[in-house]
Amino acid sequence: MALHITIEYCAPCHYEPHALELAAKLMKLKLDLASLTLVPKDGRLFEVIVNGKKIHSKAESDEFPQPDVILHAIRALR
């Protein structure tokens, strides 16, 4: 299944480096990526959405996601 991954991050909060780092790590994994999109927003958010399903929210977990946690969540979707 081709994956469409979106990382929404708070630009005013300076979360962009976290988004870029996660995107780079995800690109190095052997995933069937159809798209990987970074969307700057505001509101202190950092969310990872895969094929329309939110798999991580910093607002809910109070943490930035680790790539291995995201990979585990992606595998659980299959």
C-alpha positions as CSV (number, residue, x, y, z in Angstrom):
1,M,0.0,0.0,0.0
2,A,1.4,3.4,-1.0
3,L,1.7,5.8,1.9
4,H,0.7,9.4,2.0
5,I,2.4,11.0,5.0
6,T,1.7,14.5,6.2
7,I,3.6,16.2,9.0
8,E,1.8,19.3,10.3
9,Y,3.9,21.5,12.5
10,C,3.7,24.8,14.3
11,A,5.9,27.2,12.3
12,P,5.8,30.1,14.9
13,C,6.9,27.6,17.6
14,H,10.0,26.8,15.5
15,Y,9.0,23.1,15.2
16,E,10.3,23.1,11.6
17,P,13.7,21.4,12.4
18,H,11.8,18.5,14.1
19,A,9.6,18.2,11.0
20,L,12.5,18.2,8.7
21,E,14.5,15.7,10.8
22,L,11.5,13.3,11.0
23,A,10.9,13.6,7.2
24,A,14.5,12.9,6.4
25,K,14.5,9.8,8.7
26,L,11.3,8.5,7.2
27,M,12.7,8.9,3.7
28,K,15.6,6.7,4.6
29,L,13.3,3.9,5.6
30,K,12.2,1.3,3.1
31,L,8.6,2.6,2.9
32,D,6.3,2.6,-0.1
33,L,6.0,6.4,-0.1
34,A,3.6,8.0,-2.5
35,S,4.0,11.4,-0.8
36,L,5.6,13.1,2.1
37,T,4.2,16.5,2.8
38,L,5.2,19.1,5.4
39,V,2.5,21.6,6.3
40,P,3.4,24.7,8.4
41,K,0.6,25.8,10.7
42,D,0.3,27.4,14.1
43,G,-1.3,26.5,17.4
44,R,1.6,24.5,19.0
45,L,0.8,21.4,17.0
46,F,2.9,18.7,15.6
47,E,0.9,15.9,14.0
48,V,1.8,13.0,11.8
49,I,-1.0,11.8,9.5
50,V,-0.7,8.6,7.3
51,N,-3.3,7.9,4.6
52,G,-5.7,10.3,6.3
53,K,-5.3,8.8,9.8
54,K,-3.6,10.8,12.6
55,I,-1.0,8.5,14.1
56,H,0.7,11.0,16.3
57,S,-0.2,14.2,18.0
58,K,2.2,16.2,20.2
59,A,-0.8,17.9,21.8
60,E,-2.0,14.4,23.0
61,S,1.4,12.9,23.9
62,D,3.3,16.0,24.8
63,E,6.3,14.6,22.8
64,F,7.8,14.8,19.4
65,P,7.5,11.5,17.7
66,Q,10.4,9.1,17.3
67,P,10.8,7.6,13.8
68,D,10.7,4.0,15.2
69,V,7.3,4.8,16.9
70,I,6.0,6.2,13.6
71,L,7.2,3.2,11.7
72,H,5.5,0.9,14.2
73,A,2.2,2.9,13.8
74,I,2.5,2.6,10.0
75,R,3.0,-1.1,10.2
76,A,0.0,-1.4,12.5
77,L,-2.2,0.3,9.8
78,R,-1.5,-2.5,7.3
